[in-house]
Amino acid sequence: KSNLEISLEAIAEHGDVFESQLVAVHDLLEDKVAKRTQELAEKNRQLQQEVQERERIAVALRESEAYTRTLIRESLIGLVLCRLDGSLVEVNPAFINLIGYSAEGTLQLNFWQLLPEELATSLRTQWLSQLETTERYGPYETEYLHKEGYRIPVKLAGVIIHHHGERFIWTNVDNISEQKQAKIAL
């Protein structure tokens, strides 16, 4: 036999071994790809469920915020959110109407500026002390000053709320002018 024939026979003999090894490696790789594809499909399904859940939560949160905003906006009682230093953060239309300022003008005011000067310091000290102790104050009857200068009898009650790591005072402001007039009439 020639060298060429011997080499071809050797290749043919070993070629079957190489081919069977290639088939085994191919099958192993196919199994790994199928398993990984299945794992990725499961992860994708889980991620899609998570996205759907987050979307559901976001919709529920938006609805809840809209609901709360409507309640605050439509309340007949004045509602005020201010910092402990008295700077106004948020007020509702009932409060704006009560004191006679524009929405923008109201937010430039300080909660303590709305009280008559002779009451402001003592009430501020009293309320802040009570807030520090109980995280609530009131209900108290006092007077607010309208933009036009006249006094409005009000009943106030407040509570400390925590939001984004900051403390605020949430106050209910009830105009009790009609009650005072009725009492006088009696």
C-alpha positions in Angstrom: 0.0 0.0 0.0 1.2 3.5 -0.7 1.6 6.0 2.0 -1.4 7.9 0.6 -3.6 4.8 1.0 -2.4 4.2 4.5 -3.1 7.8 5.5 -6.6 7.7 4.0 -7.3 4.5 5.8 -6.1 6.0 9.1 -8.3 9.1 8.5 -11.2 6.9 7.7 -10.7 4.9 10.9 -10.3 7.9 13.1 -12.9 9.9 11.2 -15.7 7.8 12.7 -14.3 8.6 16.1 -14.1 12.3 15.4 -17.5 12.3 13.9 -19.0 10.6 16.9 -17.2 13.0 19.2 -18.5 16.0 17.2 -22.1 14.6 17.3 -21.8 14.2 21.1 -20.5 17.7 21.5 -23.2 19.0 19.2 -25.9 17.2 21.2 -24.5 18.5 24.4 -24.4 22.1 23.1 -28.0 21.7 21.8 -29.1 20.6 25.2 -27.4 23.5 26.9 -28.9 26.0 24.4 -32.3 24.5 24.9 -32.0 24.6 28.7 -30.7 28.2 28.7 -33.4 29.2 26.3 -36.0 27.7 28.7 -34.4 29.6 31.6 -34.4 32.9 29.7 -38.0 32.3 28.7 -39.0 31.8 32.4 -37.0 34.9 33.5 -38.7 36.9 30.7 -42.1 35.7 31.9 -41.3 36.7 35.4 -40.0 40.1 34.3 -43.2 40.6 32.3 -45.3 39.8 35.3 -43.2 42.2 37.4 -43.7 45.0 34.9 -47.4 44.3 34.8 -47.6 44.4 38.6 -45.6 47.6 38.7 -47.9 49.2 36.1 -50.9 48.1 38.1 -49.4 49.6 41.2 -48.6 52.8 39.4 -52.2 53.1 38.1 -53.5 52.4 41.6 -51.2 55.1 43.0 -52.2 57.7 40.5 -55.9 56.9 41.2 -55.3 57.2 44.9 -53.5 60.5 44.5 -56.2 61.8 42.3 -58.8 60.7 44.9 -57.0 62.4 47.7 -56.4 65.6 45.7 -60.1 65.7 44.9 -61.0 65.3 48.6 -58.6 68.1 49.6 -59.6 70.4 46.8 -63.4 69.9 47.4 -63.3 70.1 51.2 -65.4 72.9 52.7 -62.9 73.2 55.6 -59.6 75.0 55.0 -56.7 72.6 54.8 -53.1 73.7 55.3 -49.7 72.0 55.0 -46.8 74.0 56.5 -43.3 73.4 57.8 -42.6 73.8 61.5 -41.3 77.3 60.8 -44.8 78.2 59.5 -44.0 78.5 55.8 -47.0 77.3 53.8 -46.4 74.4 51.5 -49.9 73.6 50.3 -53.4 74.9 50.9 -56.8 74.1 49.5 -59.3 76.5 47.9 -61.5 76.7 51.0 -58.5 78.1 52.9 -57.6 80.5 50.1 -61.2 81.7 50.1 -61.2 82.1 53.9 -58.2 84.5 54.0 -58.9 86.3 50.8 -55.5 86.0 49.1 -54.8 84.6 45.7 -53.4 81.0 45.5 -49.9 82.3 44.8 -50.1 85.1 47.4 -51.3 82.6 50.0 -48.2 80.4 49.6 -46.0 83.5 50.2 -47.5 83.9 53.7 -46.4 82.3 56.9 -48.9 80.4 59.0 -48.1 82.6 62.0 -48.7 85.8 60.0 -52.3 85.0 59.7 -52.9 85.3 63.4 -53.5 88.6 65.1 -50.2 90.0 66.3 -51.2 89.9 70.0 -52.0 86.2 69.7 -49.3 85.0 67.3 -46.4 84.5 69.7 -48.2 82.9 72.6 -50.2 80.6 70.4 -47.2 79.6 68.4 -45.3 78.7 71.5 -48.3 76.8 72.9 -49.0 74.9 69.7 -45.4 74.0 68.9 -44.9 72.7 72.5 -48.0 70.6 72.2 -46.9 69.3 68.8 -43.5 68.3 70.1 -45.2 66.4 73.0 -48.2 64.8 71.3 -47.6 65.4 67.6 -51.1 67.1 67.6 -52.6 70.4 68.6 -56.0 71.7 69.2 -58.8 72.1 68.6 -58.4 75.7 69.4 -60.6 78.7 68.7 -58.8 81.8 67.5 -59.0 84.4 64.8 -57.3 84.8 61.4 -56.7 88.0 59.7 -58.4 88.3 56.3 -56.4 90.1 53.5 -58.8 93.1 53.9 -57.8 93.4 57.6 -60.9 92.0 59.4 -60.8 89.1 61.8 -62.3 85.7 61.0 -63.2 83.4 63.9 -61.7 79.9 63.2 -61.3 76.6 64.9 -57.9 75.0 64.3 -56.6 71.5 64.8 -53.3 70.1 63.5 -51.1 67.0 63.4 -47.5 66.3 62.6 -47.1 64.3 59.4 -43.9 62.8 58.1 -43.2 63.0 54.4 -40.0 62.4 52.5 -38.0 62.5 55.7 -39.3 65.9 56.7 -41.9 66.9 59.4 -44.9 69.1 58.5 -47.9 70.4 60.2 -51.3 69.4 58.7 -54.0 71.8 59.9 -57.7 71.8 59.6 -59.1 75.4 59.6 -62.8 75.7 60.2 -64.6 79.0 59.7 -66.8 79.4 62.7 -68.2 82.8 61.9 -71.8 81.6 61.6 -71.5 79.6 64.8 -70.2 82.7 66.6 -73.0 84.9 65.2 -75.6 82.3 66.1 -74.3 82.2 69.7 -74.5 86.0 69.9 -78.0 85.9 68.5 -79.1 83.5 71.3 
